[in-house]
Amino acid sequence: MIHKLLTSNLYTMPALLFGAAALSVFMRLRHAVGVERQQIKWLAYAAAAWALGIIFNVITLAIDTPSGSSGPHWHVSQSRVKPFLSQ
């Protein structure tokens, strides 16, 4: 029972904290002017590029192409995706 509660919190808390951090940056962007607004925009562009890189990495690692096969097998291997989901 306690293990399930701790596990669910470990998966839920990072998403909630990430959402709160994104909301705080968005609220700050709404009130910013001039150079500060431009800096926050650059931060947002960098965060978007980082997120796309992570997504691309997970997708490429999830594609399982055995040697000697005729083409890629779009099979998502749990052992390859699980480390990224648990971070």
PyMOL commands that set and color helices and strands:
alter all, ss='L'
color gray80, all
select helices_A, chain A and resi 2-31+34-62+78-85
alter helices_A, ss='H'
color red, helices_A
deselect
rebuild
show_as cartoon
